[in-house]
């Protein structure tokens, strides 16, 4: 079983819950100076579109590297890598083990160059600014995103890896577009230990099923 779009969507949903719980300060910074009403919704959509497209672009880059190195010829190795990353992410989301977040250190050097650019776009003054900010924010060091990229790279080609990361980004939309009372309700639901464990266990199950031991 190769990495699937369904697994990517589930991973994004689980990752969205992680964002709500861990990135409240970031959300507050993004809303600084944004007008209320329809324009606020357009800004939010623009930001999230930029963020999701950046995931897809980075996915294409890692997929191209995997394709160039012809890693897909080692099918069993790729499936083991995909399954292992899903299990590790499931452990993290389920709050059983957080070692996978150490991968965040890999992106600190890139973010050091991009961070000043994000500050120049705040407060958001147009949809174009929101789109650009989202595109930059997609490079924010995040263990779950980087783990997802490693998982997506096992697809073996740039197109498949890009589509997996696109699906992952779409899966994060419900949590990131939620506002007001809905955001509070969603935060309460996804922060429940039982919800986190169910999402984590689901990812671990997908990971174990992905491993070629079952074939």
LUMMAR-730650 format. One record per residue (C-alpha): residue number from 1; x, y, z; residue in three letters. Coordinates in nm, 2 decimals. Layout:
BEGIN
NUM,X,Y,Z,ALA
...
//
This chain:
BEGIN
1,0.00,0.00,0.00,UNK
2,0.16,0.33,-0.11,UNK
3,0.10,0.66,0.06,UNK
4,-0.26,0.77,0.00,UNK
5,-0.45,1.09,-0.03,UNK
6,-0.68,0.97,0.24,UNK
7,-0.39,0.92,0.48,UNK
8,-0.27,1.27,0.39,UNK
9,-0.61,1.43,0.46,UNK
10,-0.63,1.25,0.80,UNK
11,-0.28,1.36,0.88,UNK
12,-0.37,1.72,0.79,UNK
13,-0.68,1.70,1.02,UNK
14,-0.47,1.57,1.30,UNK
15,-0.21,1.83,1.23,UNK
16,-0.47,2.11,1.23,UNK
17,-0.56,2.01,1.59,UNK
18,-0.20,2.04,1.68,UNK
19,-0.19,2.39,1.53,UNK
20,-0.49,2.50,1.73,UNK
21,-0.33,2.37,2.05,UNK
22,0.02,2.49,1.99,UNK
23,0.01,2.80,1.77,UNK
24,-0.25,3.03,1.93,UNK
25,0.01,3.31,1.95,UNK
26,0.07,3.28,1.58,UNK
27,-0.30,3.31,1.50,UNK
28,-0.32,3.62,1.71,UNK
29,-0.03,3.78,1.53,UNK
30,-0.19,3.71,1.19,UNK
31,-0.52,3.87,1.29,UNK
32,-0.34,4.19,1.39,UNK
33,-0.50,4.48,1.21,UNK
34,-0.72,4.26,0.98,UNK
35,-1.06,4.42,0.93,UNK
36,-1.37,4.23,1.03,UNK
37,-1.64,4.09,0.79,UNK
38,-1.60,3.96,0.44,UNK
39,-1.26,4.11,0.39,UNK
40,-1.13,3.92,0.70,UNK
41,-1.26,3.59,0.54,UNK
42,-1.08,3.68,0.21,UNK
43,-0.76,3.74,0.40,UNK
44,-0.79,3.41,0.58,UNK
45,-0.86,3.23,0.26,UNK
46,-0.57,3.40,0.09,UNK
47,-0.33,3.31,0.37,UNK
48,-0.44,2.95,0.38,UNK
49,-0.42,2.92,0.01,UNK
50,-0.06,3.05,0.02,UNK
51,0.02,2.81,0.30,UNK
52,-0.12,2.50,0.13,UNK
53,0.04,2.59,-0.20,UNK
54,0.38,2.62,-0.02,UNK
55,0.33,2.27,0.12,UNK
56,0.26,2.14,-0.23,UNK
57,0.57,2.32,-0.37,UNK
58,0.80,2.18,-0.09,UNK
59,0.64,1.84,-0.15,UNK
60,0.73,1.87,-0.52,UNK
61,1.09,1.96,-0.42,UNK
62,1.14,1.66,-0.19,UNK
63,0.96,1.43,-0.44,UNK
64,1.19,1.55,-0.72,UNK
65,1.49,1.48,-0.50,UNK
66,1.36,1.13,-0.43,UNK
67,1.29,1.08,-0.80,UNK
68,1.63,1.20,-0.90,UNK
69,1.80,0.96,-0.66,UNK
70,1.57,0.69,-0.78,UNK
71,1.46,0.60,-0.43,UNK
72,1.14,0.45,-0.57,UNK
73,1.33,0.15,-0.69,UNK
74,1.37,0.05,-0.33,UNK
75,0.99,-0.01,-0.29,UNK
76,1.00,-0.20,0.04,UNK
77,1.24,0.06,0.19,UNK
78,1.00,0.34,0.08,UNK
79,0.70,0.17,0.23,UNK
80,0.88,0.11,0.55,UNK
81,0.98,0.47,0.57,UNK
82,0.62,0.59,0.50,UNK
83,0.48,0.35,0.76,UNK
84,0.74,0.44,1.02,UNK
85,0.68,0.81,0.98,UNK
86,0.30,0.77,1.01,UNK
87,0.35,0.57,1.33,UNK
88,0.59,0.83,1.48,UNK
89,0.35,1.11,1.39,UNK
90,0.06,0.91,1.54,UNK
91,0.27,0.88,1.86,UNK
92,0.32,1.25,1.87,UNK
93,-0.04,1.35,1.80,UNK
94,-0.16,1.10,2.05,UNK
95,0.06,1.26,2.31,UNK
96,0.26,0.94,2.37,UNK
97,0.60,1.05,2.24,UNK
98,0.72,1.38,2.10,UNK
99,1.06,1.28,1.97,UNK
100,0.95,1.34,1.61,UNK
101,0.94,1.72,1.67,UNK
102,1.31,1.72,1.69,UNK
103,1.30,1.73,1.31,UNK
104,1.20,2.09,1.34,UNK
105,1.57,2.18,1.39,UNK
106,1.62,2.10,1.02,UNK
107,1.43,2.40,0.91,UNK
108,1.57,2.66,1.15,UNK
109,1.83,2.78,0.91,UNK
110,1.59,2.84,0.63,UNK
111,1.34,3.01,0.86,UNK
112,1.61,3.25,0.99,UNK
113,1.62,3.40,0.64,UNK
114,1.24,3.40,0.58,UNK
115,1.13,3.53,0.92,UNK
116,1.21,3.89,0.85,UNK
117,1.00,3.88,0.53,UNK
118,0.70,3.76,0.73,UNK
119,0.73,4.06,0.97,UNK
120,0.73,4.30,0.67,UNK
121,0.39,4.17,0.57,UNK
122,0.22,4.24,0.90,UNK
123,-0.03,4.38,0.96,UNK
124,-0.20,4.23,0.65,UNK
125,-0.33,4.50,0.42,UNK
126,-0.44,4.31,0.11,UNK
127,-0.53,3.97,-0.01,UNK
128,-0.19,3.96,-0.20,UNK
129,-0.02,4.02,0.14,UNK
130,-0.21,3.74,0.29,UNK
131,-0.13,3.51,0.01,UNK
132,0.24,3.60,0.03,UNK
133,0.24,3.56,0.41,UNK
134,0.08,3.22,0.38,UNK
135,0.34,3.11,0.12,UNK
136,0.62,3.21,0.36,UNK
137,0.45,3.06,0.66,UNK
138,0.45,2.72,0.50,UNK
139,0.82,2.71,0.56,UNK
140,0.78,2.76,0.94,UNK
141,0.98,2.49,1.12,UNK
142,0.72,2.23,1.23,UNK
143,0.80,1.87,1.32,UNK
144,0.47,1.74,1.19,UNK
145,0.51,1.92,0.86,UNK
146,0.86,1.80,0.81,UNK
147,0.76,1.45,0.91,UNK
148,0.48,1.47,0.65,UNK
149,0.74,1.57,0.39,UNK
150,0.96,1.27,0.47,UNK
151,0.65,1.05,0.44,UNK
152,0.54,1.21,0.12,UNK
153,0.89,1.17,-0.03,UNK
154,0.84,0.79,-0.02,UNK
155,0.59,0.83,-0.30,UNK
156,0.89,0.83,-0.53,UNK
157,0.81,1.12,-0.78,UNK
158,0.75,1.49,-0.75,UNK
159,0.39,1.49,-0.87,UNK
160,0.27,1.23,-0.62,UNK
161,0.47,1.39,-0.33,UNK
162,0.32,1.73,-0.42,UNK
163,-0.04,1.60,-0.43,UNK
164,0.01,1.43,-0.09,UNK
165,0.12,1.75,0.06,UNK
166,-0.16,1.94,-0.11,UNK
167,-0.41,1.69,0.05,UNK
168,-0.23,1.74,0.38,UNK
169,-0.28,2.11,0.36,UNK
170,-0.64,2.08,0.27,UNK
171,-0.69,1.86,0.58,UNK
172,-0.57,2.14,0.80,UNK
173,-0.83,2.39,0.66,UNK
174,-1.11,2.31,0.91,UNK
175,-0.90,2.40,1.21,UNK
176,-0.73,2.70,1.05,UNK
177,-1.05,2.86,0.90,UNK
178,-1.25,2.82,1.22,UNK
179,-1.31,3.15,1.40,UNK
180,-1.49,3.27,1.71,UNK
181,-1.72,3.02,1.89,UNK
182,-1.65,2.76,1.63,UNK
183,-1.28,2.78,1.69,UNK
184,-1.33,2.74,2.07,UNK
185,-1.55,2.44,2.01,UNK
186,-1.31,2.28,1.77,UNK
187,-1.02,2.36,2.00,UNK
188,-1.20,2.19,2.29,UNK
189,-1.28,1.89,2.08,UNK
190,-0.94,1.84,1.94,UNK
191,-0.76,1.91,2.26,UNK
192,-0.95,1.63,2.44,UNK
193,-0.71,1.34,2.52,UNK
194,-0.95,1.09,2.38,UNK
195,-0.97,1.28,2.04,UNK
196,-0.59,1.31,2.03,UNK
197,-0.55,0.94,2.10,UNK
198,-0.81,0.84,1.84,UNK
199,-0.64,1.05,1.57,UNK
200,-0.30,0.93,1.68,UNK
201,-0.41,0.56,1.69,UNK
202,-0.57,0.60,1.34,UNK
203,-0.24,0.73,1.20,UNK
204,-0.05,0.45,1.36,UNK
205,-0.29,0.20,1.22,UNK
206,-0.24,0.35,0.87,UNK
207,0.13,0.34,0.92,UNK
208,0.14,-0.03,1.03,UNK
209,-0.09,-0.12,0.73,UNK
210,0.15,0.07,0.49,UNK
211,0.44,-0.15,0.59,UNK
212,0.52,-0.43,0.34,UNK
213,0.51,-0.69,0.62,UNK
214,0.14,-0.74,0.53,UNK
215,0.20,-0.79,0.16,UNK
//
